[in-house]
Every structure is written in structure tokens, then in C-alpha cells.
Amino acid sequence: LYFSAQEGILIFYHIKDLQYEIKICADISQPISSLIFSPDYTSLLLVTDQGTVYSYRPAHSGEAVKLLDTSSSCFLAADFLTPGNNYCVSVTTLGEVQVWSLEDGTFLSKLNLGIEVHV
């Protein structure tokens, strides 16, 4: 079970029978608004409401890597663009859909929906 604490800490609970173990996986020092697993469960996106997206790979047990920073106050959400784990799509409250490369955070494309978006 993965979850985030208010302070931007990614925590893993390993639960087996009536026993559990807690592990702090990453500290990104920003409140995490959502956690999204890739379709093959090899990567976890950590999304902040300030528009920063981090990648964490549970099998590698390393630190979270900053993929992109939209620095947008109107950033709403992000998710994997399937199939595969190579691209991320984000959306702003102003209706701008953006596509990013997860390899290096390169901005690839955008589409303006022409409407405001809400959760």
C-alpha cells in the first residue's frame, strides 16, 4: 500500500497477515495531490497541485525523480498516456491538455479544449 503524507512524503506499507512494515520511499517536500501507477505497475507518478510531476520506480527503491515542472497555478492533474510508460498527459483548469516525455520531461504537444476543467 502506497500513500503520501501531507508534507510530500511517499510511504509504503507492506502488509502480510497481521504484520506490517513501514518504509519511507521518497520525500519531495511538496504536498502530493495524486499517485498514479503505470499500466504495468513499474512506475508511480507523484503529482503535486503546483504542477510538478515525479517518477518513482518501486523495484529500484531509489529516490523520486522530477520529470516535469509546469509551474502552473492552474495545473489540475496528470496521468500516463497508454499504451506503455513513455508519455504523460496533464491538464490545466483552463482546459489545456499537454503531452510530456517521461524519459526527460520534454514538452511534446498541447491541445486547448476551449473550456474550463474541474475535478
PyRosetta script that sets phi, psi and omega in degrees:
from pyrosetta import init, pose_from_sequence

init()
pose = pose_from_sequence("LYFSAQEGILIFYHIKDLQYEIKICADISQPISSLIFSPDYTSLLLVTDQGTVYSYRPAHSGEAVKLLDTSSSCFLAADFLTPGNNYCVSVTTLGEVQVWSLEDGTFLSKLNLGIEVHV")
pose.set_psi(1, 121.1)
pose.set_omega(1, 175.9)
pose.set_phi(2, -104.2)
pose.set_psi(2, 140.5)
pose.set_omega(2, 172.4)
pose.set_phi(3, -153.7)
pose.set_psi(3, 165.9)
pose.set_omega(3, -179.4)
pose.set_phi(4, -117.2)
pose.set_psi(4, 143.3)
pose.set_omega(4, 175.5)
pose.set_phi(5, -88.5)
pose.set_psi(5, 161.8)
pose.set_omega(5, -177.3)
pose.set_phi(6, -55.3)
pose.set_psi(6, -31.7)
pose.set_omega(6, -175.4)
pose.set_phi(7, -81.7)
pose.set_psi(7, 2.0)
pose.set_omega(7, -179.5)
pose.set_phi(8, 91.9)
pose.set_psi(8, 28.1)
pose.set_omega(8, -179.8)
pose.set_phi(9, -104.2)
pose.set_psi(9, 128.0)
pose.set_omega(9, 175.9)
pose.set_phi(10, -89.8)
pose.set_psi(10, 123.8)
pose.set_omega(10, -176.1)
pose.set_phi(11, -121.3)
pose.set_psi(11, 141.6)
pose.set_omega(11, 178.3)
pose.set_phi(12, -117.7)
pose.set_psi(12, 127.7)
pose.set_omega(12, 172.7)
pose.set_phi(13, -106.0)
pose.set_psi(13, 117.7)
pose.set_omega(13, 173.8)
pose.set_phi(14, -96.6)
pose.set_psi(14, 112.5)
pose.set_omega(14, -175.6)
pose.set_phi(15, -110.9)
pose.set_psi(15, 126.1)
pose.set_omega(15, 177.4)
pose.set_phi(16, -141.4)
pose.set_psi(16, 118.8)
pose.set_omega(16, -176.1)
pose.set_phi(17, 56.3)
pose.set_psi(17, -123.0)
pose.set_omega(17, 179.8)
pose.set_phi(18, -101.2)
pose.set_psi(18, 8.3)
pose.set_omega(18, 179.8)
pose.set_phi(19, -104.2)
pose.set_psi(19, 150.9)
pose.set_omega(19, 173.2)
pose.set_phi(20, -146.2)
pose.set_psi(20, 154.9)
pose.set_omega(20, 178.9)
pose.set_phi(21, -130.8)
pose.set_psi(21, 136.8)
pose.set_omega(21, -179.4)
pose.set_phi(22, -108.0)
pose.set_psi(22, 135.0)
pose.set_omega(22, 177.8)
pose.set_phi(23, -135.5)
pose.set_psi(23, 130.0)
pose.set_omega(23, 172.9)
pose.set_phi(24, -85.5)
pose.set_psi(24, 120.2)
pose.set_omega(24, -174.6)
pose.set_phi(25, -93.0)
pose.set_psi(25, -40.9)
pose.set_omega(25, -176.1)
pose.set_phi(26, -157.3)
pose.set_psi(26, 152.6)
pose.set_omega(26, 174.9)
pose.set_phi(27, -129.8)
pose.set_psi(27, 109.0)
pose.set_omega(27, -178.3)
pose.set_phi(28, -100.9)
pose.set_psi(28, -1.0)
pose.set_omega(28, 174.6)
pose.set_phi(29, 59.1)
pose.set_psi(29, 24.1)
pose.set_omega(29, 173.8)
pose.set_phi(30, -139.1)
pose.set_psi(30, 139.7)
pose.set_omega(30, 176.7)
pose.set_phi(31, -57.4)
pose.set_psi(31, 130.7)
pose.set_omega(31, -179.5)
pose.set_phi(32, -90.6)
pose.set_psi(32, 124.7)
pose.set_omega(32, -178.7)
pose.set_phi(33, -90.2)
pose.set_psi(33, -27.5)
pose.set_omega(33, 177.2)
pose.set_phi(34, -157.2)
pose.set_psi(34, 154.0)
pose.set_omega(34, 175.6)
pose.set_phi(35, -121.0)
pose.set_psi(35, 127.7)
pose.set_omega(35, -178.4)
pose.set_phi(36, -131.8)
pose.set_psi(36, 122.4)
pose.set_omega(36, 174.9)
pose.set_phi(37, -81.5)
pose.set_psi(37, 145.6)
pose.set_omega(37, 173.7)
pose.set_phi(38, -67.4)
pose.set_psi(38, 161.5)
pose.set_omega(38, -178.8)
pose.set_phi(39, -56.6)
pose.set_psi(39, -31.1)
pose.set_omega(39, 179.3)
pose.set_phi(40, -98.1)
pose.set_psi(40, 8.0)
pose.set_omega(40, 176.4)
pose.set_phi(41, 61.5)
pose.set_psi(41, 25.7)
pose.set_omega(41, 177.3)
pose.set_phi(42, -94.6)
pose.set_psi(42, -19.8)
pose.set_omega(42, -179.2)
pose.set_phi(43, -131.2)
pose.set_psi(43, 151.3)
pose.set_omega(43, 178.0)
pose.set_phi(44, -127.3)
pose.set_psi(44, 123.4)
pose.set_omega(44, 174.8)
pose.set_phi(45, -87.1)
pose.set_psi(45, 132.9)
pose.set_omega(45, 173.6)
pose.set_phi(46, -110.3)
pose.set_psi(46, 115.8)
pose.set_omega(46, -174.3)
pose.set_phi(47, -112.7)
pose.set_psi(47, 131.0)
pose.set_omega(47, 175.7)
pose.set_phi(48, -103.0)
pose.set_psi(48, 156.9)
pose.set_omega(48, 179.8)
pose.set_phi(49, -74.9)
pose.set_psi(49, -5.9)
pose.set_omega(49, 175.7)
pose.set_phi(50, -88.4)
pose.set_psi(50, -2.3)
pose.set_omega(50, 176.6)
pose.set_phi(51, 96.5)
pose.set_psi(51, 17.0)
pose.set_omega(51, 176.9)
pose.set_phi(52, -101.5)
pose.set_psi(52, 135.8)
pose.set_omega(52, 179.9)
pose.set_phi(53, -122.5)
pose.set_psi(53, 128.6)
pose.set_omega(53, 178.7)
pose.set_phi(54, -116.1)
pose.set_psi(54, 154.2)
pose.set_omega(54, 174.7)
pose.set_phi(55, -115.6)
pose.set_psi(55, 136.6)
pose.set_omega(55, 175.5)
pose.set_phi(56, -130.1)
pose.set_psi(56, 130.2)
pose.set_omega(56, 178.8)
pose.set_phi(57, -109.0)
pose.set_psi(57, 103.6)
pose.set_omega(57, -176.2)
pose.set_phi(58, -54.4)
pose.set_psi(58, -37.1)
pose.set_omega(58, -177.9)
pose.set_phi(59, -68.2)
pose.set_psi(59, -25.8)
pose.set_omega(59, -178.5)
pose.set_phi(60, -91.5)
pose.set_psi(60, -14.5)
pose.set_omega(60, 177.6)
pose.set_phi(61, 48.8)
pose.set_psi(61, 33.0)
pose.set_omega(61, 177.5)
pose.set_phi(62, -95.3)
pose.set_psi(62, -167.8)
pose.set_omega(62, 177.3)
pose.set_phi(63, -79.8)
pose.set_psi(63, 161.4)
pose.set_omega(63, 173.8)
pose.set_phi(64, -71.8)
pose.set_psi(64, 137.9)
pose.set_omega(64, -178.0)
pose.set_phi(65, -108.0)
pose.set_psi(65, 128.4)
pose.set_omega(65, 178.4)
pose.set_phi(66, -70.7)
pose.set_psi(66, 121.3)
pose.set_omega(66, -179.3)
pose.set_phi(67, -94.7)
pose.set_psi(67, -44.4)
pose.set_omega(67, -179.1)
pose.set_phi(68, -153.8)
pose.set_psi(68, 154.2)
pose.set_omega(68, 179.2)
pose.set_phi(69, -136.9)
pose.set_psi(69, 99.2)
pose.set_omega(69, -178.9)
pose.set_phi(70, -76.0)
pose.set_psi(70, -16.4)
pose.set_omega(70, -179.7)
pose.set_phi(71, 45.7)
pose.set_psi(71, 40.9)
pose.set_omega(71, -176.4)
pose.set_phi(72, -110.7)
pose.set_psi(72, 125.3)
pose.set_omega(72, 178.2)
pose.set_phi(73, -72.1)
pose.set_psi(73, -13.2)
pose.set_omega(73, 179.7)
pose.set_phi(74, -104.4)
pose.set_psi(74, 15.9)
pose.set_omega(74, 177.3)
pose.set_phi(75, -64.8)
pose.set_psi(75, 135.0)
pose.set_omega(75, -176.7)
pose.set_phi(76, -113.0)
pose.set_psi(76, -51.8)
pose.set_omega(76, -175.0)
pose.set_phi(77, -162.3)
pose.set_psi(77, 166.5)
pose.set_omega(77, 176.2)
pose.set_phi(78, -145.5)
pose.set_psi(78, 157.6)
pose.set_omega(78, 177.9)
pose.set_phi(79, -159.2)
pose.set_psi(79, 166.0)
pose.set_omega(79, 174.6)
pose.set_phi(80, -70.8)
pose.set_psi(80, 143.4)
pose.set_omega(80, 174.1)
pose.set_phi(81, -98.5)
pose.set_psi(81, 110.2)
pose.set_omega(81, -173.9)
pose.set_phi(82, -94.9)
pose.set_psi(82, 158.9)
pose.set_omega(82, 5.8)
pose.set_phi(83, -79.1)
pose.set_psi(83, 159.6)
pose.set_omega(83, 177.8)
pose.set_phi(84, 91.8)
pose.set_psi(84, -176.3)
pose.set_omega(84, -177.8)
pose.set_phi(85, -124.6)
pose.set_psi(85, 23.8)
pose.set_omega(85, -172.8)
pose.set_phi(86, -92.3)
pose.set_psi(86, -18.6)
pose.set_omega(86, -173.4)
pose.set_phi(87, -132.9)
pose.set_psi(87, 153.3)
pose.set_omega(87, 179.5)
pose.set_phi(88, -126.1)
pose.set_psi(88, 143.9)
pose.set_omega(88, 175.1)
pose.set_phi(89, -118.5)
pose.set_psi(89, 137.4)
pose.set_omega(89, 178.0)
pose.set_phi(90, -128.0)
pose.set_psi(90, 161.0)
pose.set_omega(90, 179.2)
pose.set_phi(91, -138.8)
pose.set_psi(91, 144.2)
pose.set_omega(91, 176.8)
pose.set_phi(92, -104.7)
pose.set_psi(92, 163.3)
pose.set_omega(92, 178.4)
pose.set_phi(93, -65.2)
pose.set_psi(93, -19.7)
pose.set_omega(93, 178.6)
pose.set_phi(94, -83.8)
pose.set_psi(94, -0.1)
pose.set_omega(94, 176.1)
pose.set_phi(95, 89.9)
pose.set_psi(95, 21.1)
pose.set_omega(95, 177.0)
pose.set_phi(96, -95.6)
pose.set_psi(96, 119.0)
pose.set_omega(96, 178.0)
pose.set_phi(97, -97.6)
pose.set_psi(97, 128.2)
pose.set_omega(97, -175.4)
pose.set_phi(98, -123.8)
pose.set_psi(98, 144.3)
pose.set_omega(98, 177.8)
pose.set_phi(99, -115.2)
pose.set_psi(99, 133.5)
pose.set_omega(99, -176.4)
pose.set_phi(100, -127.9)
pose.set_psi(100, 149.9)
pose.set_omega(100, 171.5)
pose.set_phi(101, -82.7)
pose.set_psi(101, 131.9)
pose.set_omega(101, 178.4)
pose.set_phi(102, -82.4)
pose.set_psi(102, -11.1)
pose.set_omega(102, 178.6)
pose.set_phi(103, -70.8)
pose.set_psi(103, -44.4)
pose.set_omega(103, -175.8)
pose.set_phi(104, -137.7)
pose.set_psi(104, 6.8)
pose.set_omega(104, 178.2)
pose.set_phi(105, 77.2)
pose.set_psi(105, 15.6)
pose.set_omega(105, -179.2)
pose.set_phi(106, -69.2)
pose.set_psi(106, 132.1)
pose.set_omega(106, 174.9)
pose.set_phi(107, -73.3)
pose.set_psi(107, 127.7)
pose.set_omega(107, -174.7)
pose.set_phi(108, -110.0)
pose.set_psi(108, -40.0)
pose.set_omega(108, -173.2)
pose.set_phi(109, -163.9)
pose.set_psi(109, 161.6)
pose.set_omega(109, 173.8)
pose.set_phi(110, -148.2)
pose.set_psi(110, 156.9)
pose.set_omega(110, 178.9)
pose.set_phi(111, -139.7)
pose.set_psi(111, 127.1)
pose.set_omega(111, 178.4)
pose.set_phi(112, -95.0)
pose.set_psi(112, 119.9)
pose.set_omega(112, -178.4)
pose.set_phi(113, -77.3)
pose.set_psi(113, -18.4)
pose.set_omega(113, 178.2)
pose.set_phi(114, 78.2)
pose.set_psi(114, 11.9)
pose.set_omega(114, 178.1)
pose.set_phi(115, -140.1)
pose.set_psi(115, 157.5)
pose.set_omega(115, 174.6)
pose.set_phi(116, -77.7)
pose.set_psi(116, 146.4)
pose.set_omega(116, -177.9)
pose.set_phi(117, -115.6)
pose.set_psi(117, 138.6)
pose.set_omega(117, 179.0)
pose.set_phi(118, -132.4)
pose.set_psi(118, 155.1)
pose.set_omega(118, 178.6)
pose.set_phi(119, -82.6)
pose.dump_pdb("model.pdb")
